[in-house]
Amino acid sequence: MTEQLIILIEIILIDLVLAGDNAIIIGMVASNFDTDNRKKIIFWGIAGAVILRIIFTFIAAYLLQINGLRLIGGILLLYICYKLYRDIIKDNISSKKINFDKSNLKKAIFTVILADVTMSLDNVLGVAGAAKGHYFLLAFGLGLSILLMAFAANFTARLIKKHTSIAWIGLAAILIVSIELIYADLKVLL
């Protein structure tokens, strides 16, 4: 297999495992409101996630080119691997709990965007690390994560819940990327 094909497979696996979390949170928060407000929450939640992912992806791709920061990114991905492993073992991939004020639409939208910030970072870091400077594949990964989040989150969450092997494969892809980032920096620094 060519390097680009391996990178593409890693990006798809990382997106499958990590991109659905944002949409699950958006859906959980939105489900507590009437139809009109639900549509607003979903729209602003997805819009916020899209904007954040675009910004974070290109910042992460740039930063991962700097010696020393790949090591930090690799260590962060190892932590994400640990969290994902804990979720798989406890079988709670789609049972995330989030507290928010159900009486206020603006607070609900703020809660969704705040969740987007924290959950976009892990996906962006994983995809940017896997892309290894291939900006076309990086853009593809960004687009795929947005599509998965916006249109296929419930399907993806059910698929991962039904076939936990997908989560294990995604975990392995993230682990490989984290080790590659750490190794690349250690090789340069030592």
Short mmCIF file of the C-alpha atoms (twelve columns), coordinates in Angstrom:
data_MODEL
# 
_entry.id   MODEL 
# 
loop_
_atom_site.group_PDB 
_atom_site.id 
_atom_site.type_symbol 
_atom_site.label_atom_id 
_atom_site.label_alt_id 
_atom_site.label_comp_id 
_atom_site.label_asym_id 
_atom_site.label_seq_id 
_atom_site.Cartn_x 
_atom_site.Cartn_y 
_atom_site.Cartn_z 
_atom_site.pdbx_PDB_model_num 
ATOM 1   C CA . MET A 1   0.000   0.000  0.000  1 
ATOM 2   C CA . THR A 2   1.128   3.499  -0.652 1 
ATOM 3   C CA . GLU A 3   1.775   5.926  2.176  1 
ATOM 4   C CA . GLN A 4   -1.230  8.058  1.173  1 
ATOM 5   C CA . LEU A 5   -3.591  5.056  1.281  1 
ATOM 6   C CA . ILE A 6   -2.387  4.105  4.765  1 
ATOM 7   C CA . ILE A 7   -2.829  7.711  5.904  1 
ATOM 8   C CA . LEU A 8   -6.327  7.798  4.387  1 
ATOM 9   C CA . ILE A 9   -7.334  4.596  6.209  1 
ATOM 10  C CA . GLU A 10  -5.977  5.968  9.520  1 
ATOM 11  C CA . ILE A 11  -7.901  9.230  9.033  1 
ATOM 12  C CA . ILE A 12  -11.166 7.408  8.271  1 
ATOM 13  C CA . LEU A 13  -10.803 5.162  11.332 1 
ATOM 14  C CA . ILE A 14  -9.981  8.111  13.599 1 
ATOM 15  C CA . ASP A 15  -12.949 10.062 12.227 1 
ATOM 16  C CA . LEU A 16  -15.313 7.118  12.674 1 
ATOM 17  C CA . VAL A 17  -14.397 6.757  16.318 1 
ATOM 18  C CA . LEU A 18  -14.015 10.401 17.365 1 
ATOM 19  C CA . ALA A 19  -16.318 12.474 15.133 1 
ATOM 20  C CA . GLY A 20  -19.603 11.085 16.411 1 
ATOM 21  C CA . ASP A 21  -19.159 12.407 19.953 1 
ATOM 22  C CA . ASN A 22  -19.898 15.996 18.950 1 
ATOM 23  C CA . ALA A 23  -23.156 15.081 17.244 1 
ATOM 24  C CA . ILE A 24  -24.227 12.893 20.162 1 
ATOM 25  C CA . ILE A 25  -23.804 15.845 22.541 1 
ATOM 26  C CA . ILE A 26  -25.657 18.167 20.155 1 
ATOM 27  C CA . GLY A 27  -28.481 15.639 19.884 1 
ATOM 28  C CA . MET A 28  -28.659 15.102 23.660 1 
ATOM 29  C CA . VAL A 29  -28.926 18.820 24.379 1 
ATOM 30  C CA . ALA A 30  -31.321 19.530 21.500 1 
ATOM 31  C CA . SER A 31  -33.661 16.684 22.431 1 
ATOM 32  C CA . ASN A 32  -34.712 18.582 25.571 1 
ATOM 33  C CA . PHE A 33  -36.226 21.472 23.589 1 
ATOM 34  C CA . ASP A 34  -39.229 22.000 21.324 1 
ATOM 35  C CA . THR A 35  -38.838 21.539 17.548 1 
ATOM 36  C CA . ASP A 36  -38.040 25.185 16.700 1 
ATOM 37  C CA . ASN A 37  -35.400 25.533 19.403 1 
ATOM 38  C CA . ARG A 38  -34.063 22.052 18.632 1 
ATOM 39  C CA . LYS A 39  -33.356 23.145 15.047 1 
ATOM 40  C CA . LYS A 40  -31.562 26.279 16.291 1 
ATOM 41  C CA . ILE A 41  -29.409 24.276 18.705 1 
ATOM 42  C CA . ILE A 42  -28.511 21.736 16.025 1 
ATOM 43  C CA . PHE A 43  -27.711 24.478 13.496 1 
ATOM 44  C CA . TRP A 44  -25.542 26.534 15.865 1 
ATOM 45  C CA . GLY A 45  -23.928 23.451 17.375 1 
ATOM 46  C CA . ILE A 46  -22.900 22.097 13.982 1 
ATOM 47  C CA . ALA A 47  -21.885 25.561 12.722 1 
ATOM 48  C CA . GLY A 48  -19.722 26.064 15.808 1 
ATOM 49  C CA . ALA A 49  -18.146 22.647 15.404 1 
ATOM 50  C CA . VAL A 50  -17.400 23.241 11.709 1 
ATOM 51  C CA . ILE A 51  -15.748 26.609 12.356 1 
ATOM 52  C CA . LEU A 52  -13.738 25.246 15.291 1 
ATOM 53  C CA . ARG A 53  -12.585 22.207 13.333 1 
ATOM 54  C CA . ILE A 54  -11.392 24.295 10.410 1 
ATOM 55  C CA . ILE A 55  -9.445  26.629 12.693 1 
ATOM 56  C CA . PHE A 56  -8.060  23.859 14.929 1 
ATOM 57  C CA . THR A 57  -7.121  21.599 12.008 1 
ATOM 58  C CA . PHE A 58  -4.900  24.093 10.277 1 
ATOM 59  C CA . ILE A 59  -3.362  25.302 13.532 1 
ATOM 60  C CA . ALA A 60  -2.637  21.695 14.560 1 
ATOM 61  C CA . ALA A 61  -1.207  20.825 11.140 1 
ATOM 62  C CA . TYR A 62  1.135   23.806 11.321 1 
ATOM 63  C CA . LEU A 63  2.159   23.153 14.927 1 
ATOM 64  C CA . LEU A 64  2.846   19.469 14.288 1 
ATOM 65  C CA . GLN A 65  5.566   20.525 11.833 1 
ATOM 66  C CA . ILE A 66  7.544   22.092 14.705 1 
ATOM 67  C CA . ASN A 67  10.084  19.871 16.437 1 
ATOM 68  C CA . GLY A 68  9.098   19.148 20.016 1 
ATOM 69  C CA . LEU A 69  5.392   19.747 19.485 1 
ATOM 70  C CA . ARG A 70  4.878   16.377 17.781 1 
ATOM 71  C CA . LEU A 71  6.068   14.792 21.026 1 
ATOM 72  C CA . ILE A 72  3.454   16.762 22.981 1 
ATOM 73  C CA . GLY A 73  0.787   15.921 20.371 1 
ATOM 74  C CA . GLY A 74  1.734   12.239 20.555 1 
ATOM 75  C CA . ILE A 75  1.461   12.266 24.337 1 
ATOM 76  C CA . LEU A 76  -1.953  13.965 24.122 1 
ATOM 77  C CA . LEU A 77  -3.075  11.294 21.660 1 
ATOM 78  C CA . LEU A 78  -1.868  8.599  24.075 1 
ATOM 79  C CA . TYR A 79  -4.142  10.155 26.694 1 
ATOM 80  C CA . ILE A 80  -7.014  10.155 24.168 1 
ATOM 81  C CA . CYS A 81  -6.251  6.460  23.524 1 
ATOM 82  C CA . TYR A 82  -6.515  5.800  27.240 1 
ATOM 83  C CA . LYS A 83  -9.880  7.611  27.471 1 
ATOM 84  C CA . LEU A 84  -11.196 5.747  24.417 1 
ATOM 85  C CA . TYR A 85  -9.936  2.430  25.812 1 
ATOM 86  C CA . ARG A 86  -11.767 3.163  29.079 1 
ATOM 87  C CA . ASP A 87  -14.958 3.908  27.118 1 
ATOM 88  C CA . ILE A 88  -14.676 0.681  25.126 1 
ATOM 89  C CA . ILE A 89  -14.005 -1.417 28.206 1 
ATOM 90  C CA . LYS A 90  -16.855 0.168  30.153 1 
ATOM 91  C CA . ASP A 91  -19.054 -0.014 27.011 1 
ATOM 92  C CA . ASN A 92  -20.186 3.589  27.398 1 
ATOM 93  C CA . ILE A 93  -19.142 5.067  24.067 1 
ATOM 94  C CA . SER A 94  -22.525 6.710  23.487 1 
ATOM 95  C CA . SER A 95  -23.615 7.237  27.091 1 
ATOM 96  C CA . LYS A 96  -21.803 10.522 27.762 1 
ATOM 97  C CA . LYS A 97  -23.426 12.673 30.435 1 
ATOM 98  C CA . ILE A 98  -23.604 16.448 30.126 1 
ATOM 99  C CA . ASN A 99  -25.287 18.929 32.442 1 
ATOM 100 C CA . PHE A 100 -26.846 22.126 31.122 1 
ATOM 101 C CA . ASP A 101 -29.615 24.618 31.846 1 
ATOM 102 C CA . LYS A 102 -32.677 23.237 30.035 1 
ATOM 103 C CA . SER A 103 -34.614 26.488 30.441 1 
ATOM 104 C CA . ASN A 104 -32.390 28.752 28.342 1 
ATOM 105 C CA . LEU A 105 -31.714 28.348 24.603 1 
ATOM 106 C CA . LYS A 106 -28.576 30.549 24.631 1 
ATOM 107 C CA . LYS A 107 -27.064 28.586 27.511 1 
ATOM 108 C CA . ALA A 108 -27.819 25.314 25.704 1 
ATOM 109 C CA . ILE A 109 -26.132 26.588 22.525 1 
ATOM 110 C CA . PHE A 110 -23.147 27.784 24.591 1 
ATOM 111 C CA . THR A 111 -22.936 24.348 26.238 1 
ATOM 112 C CA . VAL A 112 -22.928 22.637 22.834 1 
ATOM 113 C CA . ILE A 113 -20.211 24.946 21.471 1 
ATOM 114 C CA . LEU A 114 -18.106 24.460 24.618 1 
ATOM 115 C CA . ALA A 115 -18.441 20.697 24.190 1 
ATOM 116 C CA . ASP A 116 -17.464 21.163 20.523 1 
ATOM 117 C CA . VAL A 117 -14.250 22.903 21.585 1 
ATOM 118 C CA . THR A 118 -13.147 20.075 23.833 1 
ATOM 119 C CA . MET A 119 -14.231 17.248 21.554 1 
ATOM 120 C CA . SER A 120 -12.987 18.826 18.328 1 
ATOM 121 C CA . LEU A 121 -9.454  19.021 19.697 1 
ATOM 122 C CA . ASP A 122 -9.012  15.254 19.996 1 
ATOM 123 C CA . ASN A 123 -10.353 14.593 16.510 1 
ATOM 124 C CA . VAL A 124 -8.346  17.395 14.931 1 
ATOM 125 C CA . LEU A 125 -5.133  16.321 16.657 1 
ATOM 126 C CA . GLY A 126 -5.634  12.723 15.551 1 
ATOM 127 C CA . VAL A 127 -6.377  13.641 11.931 1 
ATOM 128 C CA . ALA A 128 -3.592  16.251 11.722 1 
ATOM 129 C CA . GLY A 129 -1.113  13.766 13.184 1 
ATOM 130 C CA . ALA A 130 -2.207  11.020 10.811 1 
ATOM 131 C CA . ALA A 131 -2.040  13.330 7.760  1 
ATOM 132 C CA . LYS A 132 1.731   13.841 8.193  1 
ATOM 133 C CA . GLY A 133 1.729   17.087 6.231  1 
ATOM 134 C CA . HIS A 134 -0.417  15.799 3.337  1 
ATOM 135 C CA . TYR A 135 -2.769  18.770 3.213  1 
ATOM 136 C CA . PHE A 136 -5.200  17.212 0.715  1 
ATOM 137 C CA . LEU A 137 -5.677  14.242 3.052  1 
ATOM 138 C CA . LEU A 138 -5.922  16.631 5.982  1 
ATOM 139 C CA . ALA A 139 -8.706  18.556 4.214  1 
ATOM 140 C CA . PHE A 140 -10.402 15.241 3.363  1 
ATOM 141 C CA . GLY A 141 -10.249 14.187 7.018  1 
ATOM 142 C CA . LEU A 142 -11.673 17.523 8.102  1 
ATOM 143 C CA . GLY A 143 -14.514 17.247 5.601  1 
ATOM 144 C CA . LEU A 144 -15.229 13.648 6.576  1 
ATOM 145 C CA . SER A 145 -15.383 14.467 10.281 1 
ATOM 146 C CA . ILE A 146 -17.814 17.312 9.570  1 
ATOM 147 C CA . LEU A 147 -20.005 15.057 7.399  1 
ATOM 148 C CA . LEU A 148 -19.972 12.283 9.990  1 
ATOM 149 C CA . MET A 149 -20.830 14.734 12.731 1 
ATOM 150 C CA . ALA A 150 -23.590 16.501 10.803 1 
ATOM 151 C CA . PHE A 151 -25.276 13.647 8.955  1 
ATOM 152 C CA . ALA A 152 -24.223 10.268 10.244 1 
ATOM 153 C CA . ALA A 153 -23.578 10.656 13.959 1 
ATOM 154 C CA . ASN A 154 -26.466 8.521  15.163 1 
ATOM 155 C CA . PHE A 155 -25.671 5.839  12.591 1 
ATOM 156 C CA . THR A 156 -21.967 5.946  13.496 1 
ATOM 157 C CA . ALA A 157 -22.707 5.741  17.223 1 
ATOM 158 C CA . ARG A 158 -25.058 2.756  16.697 1 
ATOM 159 C CA . LEU A 159 -22.521 1.073  14.397 1 
ATOM 160 C CA . ILE A 160 -19.714 1.427  16.933 1 
ATOM 161 C CA . LYS A 161 -22.020 0.280  19.760 1 
ATOM 162 C CA . LYS A 162 -23.058 -2.800 17.749 1 
ATOM 163 C CA . HIS A 163 -19.581 -3.598 16.406 1 
ATOM 164 C CA . THR A 164 -17.073 -2.651 19.094 1 
ATOM 165 C CA . SER A 165 -14.327 -3.996 16.845 1 
ATOM 166 C CA . ILE A 166 -14.591 -0.708 14.917 1 
ATOM 167 C CA . ALA A 167 -13.793 1.175  18.118 1 
ATOM 168 C CA . TRP A 168 -10.840 -1.158 18.781 1 
ATOM 169 C CA . ILE A 169 -9.520  -0.611 15.233 1 
ATOM 170 C CA . GLY A 170 -9.944  3.162  15.632 1 
ATOM 171 C CA . LEU A 171 -8.143  2.969  18.967 1 
ATOM 172 C CA . ALA A 172 -5.275  1.112  17.284 1 
ATOM 173 C CA . ALA A 173 -5.092  3.775  14.535 1 
ATOM 174 C CA . ILE A 174 -4.895  6.570  17.121 1 
ATOM 175 C CA . LEU A 175 -2.246  4.633  19.056 1 
ATOM 176 C CA . ILE A 176 -0.154  4.154  15.897 1 
ATOM 177 C CA . VAL A 177 -0.393  7.865  15.062 1 
ATOM 178 C CA . SER A 178 0.606   8.847  18.614 1 
ATOM 179 C CA . ILE A 179 3.620   6.517  18.551 1 
ATOM 180 C CA . GLU A 180 4.648   7.825  15.117 1 
ATOM 181 C CA . LEU A 181 4.456   11.439 16.345 1 
ATOM 182 C CA . ILE A 182 6.492   10.666 19.468 1 
ATOM 183 C CA . TYR A 183 9.057   8.631  17.510 1 
ATOM 184 C CA . ALA A 184 9.429   11.323 14.819 1 
ATOM 185 C CA . ASP A 185 10.254  13.944 17.432 1 
ATOM 186 C CA . LEU A 186 12.495  11.743 19.542 1 
ATOM 187 C CA . LYS A 187 14.453  10.802 16.419 1 
ATOM 188 C CA . VAL A 188 15.025  14.487 15.609 1 
ATOM 189 C CA . LEU A 189 15.646  15.620 19.179 1 
ATOM 190 C CA . LEU A 190 18.053  12.838 20.119 1 
# 
